[in-house]
Amino acid sequence: MLRYAGQVSGRVQGVGFRYFVQQRAQRLGITGWVQNQPDGTVKMEIQGPPNKLAVLQTALRAGRALIRVETLELTEQLPLAGERGFSIRK
C-alpha cells in the first residue's frame, strides 16, 4: 500500500477535474481526497496498491475533454490505516 500527496496544475478547475479524479479513484478502489486551491491548482492525496495508483496517474495525465494536466507532482507519504472512500474537499 502506498500513499502520495500531490499537486496538479493546468486547466484543472472549472472543468470537472475533481469529479473525474473521484470517479477514477473509486473505480480502482483508491482512497483519499482531492481539493481545489486558491492559486488554480488542485491538491490531492491518494492511497492504494502501486499498480492501481499507476493506472490512476496515467488517467490523470491523459485528462479528458476540457481537462488539461500540465504538471502532476507526487510525494510519497506514510499510508493512513483505516481510510475509506475518496472524497472531494471544499
C-alpha positions in Angstrom: 0.0 0.0 0.0 1.3 3.4 -1.0 0.1 6.9 -0.3 1.0 10.1 -2.3 0.3 13.7 -1.6 0.3 15.8 -4.8 -0.5 18.9 -6.7 -1.8 19.2 -10.2 -1.6 22.3 -12.4 -3.0 23.2 -15.8 -6.7 23.5 -16.8 -7.9 21.6 -13.7 -10.5 24.0 -12.1 -14.0 24.6 -13.5 -13.8 21.6 -15.9 -14.9 18.7 -13.6 -11.4 17.6 -12.7 -12.2 16.8 -9.1 -15.1 14.6 -10.1 -13.0 12.9 -12.8 -10.4 12.1 -10.1 -13.0 10.8 -7.7 -14.7 8.6 -10.3 -11.4 7.0 -11.4 -10.2 6.5 -7.9 -13.5 4.9 -6.8 -13.4 2.5 -9.8 -9.9 1.5 -8.9 -10.6 1.2 -5.1 -8.2 4.0 -4.3 -8.8 6.1 -1.2 -8.0 9.7 -0.4 -9.3 13.2 -1.3 -9.0 16.0 -3.9 -9.4 19.8 -3.3 -9.2 23.0 -5.4 -6.6 25.5 -4.2 -6.9 29.3 -4.4 -4.0 29.5 -6.8 -5.8 27.5 -9.5 -4.1 24.2 -8.8 -5.6 21.0 -7.3 -4.2 19.3 -4.3 -4.8 15.6 -3.6 -3.8 12.6 -1.5 -4.2 9.1 -3.0 -3.7 5.7 -1.4 -3.8 2.2 -2.8 -1.8 -0.6 -4.3 1.1 0.6 -6.5 -0.4 -0.9 -9.8 -3.7 0.9 -9.2 -2.0 4.2 -8.3 0.0 3.9 -11.6 -3.3 3.4 -13.6 -4.8 6.5 -11.9 -1.7 8.6 -12.6 -1.8 7.7 -16.3 -5.6 8.6 -16.4 -4.9 11.9 -14.7 -2.1 12.9 -17.1 -4.2 12.0 -20.1 -7.2 14.1 -18.8 -10.4 14.2 -20.9 -12.5 16.7 -22.8 -11.7 20.2 -21.2 -9.2 18.9 -18.7 -5.5 19.5 -19.4 -2.9 18.5 -16.8 0.4 20.3 -17.2 2.1 19.0 -14.1 1.4 16.2 -11.7 3.8 16.3 -8.7 3.5 13.5 -6.2 5.4 12.9 -3.0 5.3 9.6 -1.1 3.7 9.7 2.3 3.0 7.3 5.1 -0.2 5.3 4.4 -3.2 6.0 6.6 -4.7 3.0 8.3 -8.4 2.7 8.1 -9.1 5.3 5.4 -12.2 4.5 3.5 -13.5 6.1 0.3 -12.5 9.0 -1.8 -13.8 12.5 -1.2 -13.9 15.9 -2.8 -13.0 18.5 -0.2 -14.4 22.0 -0.4 
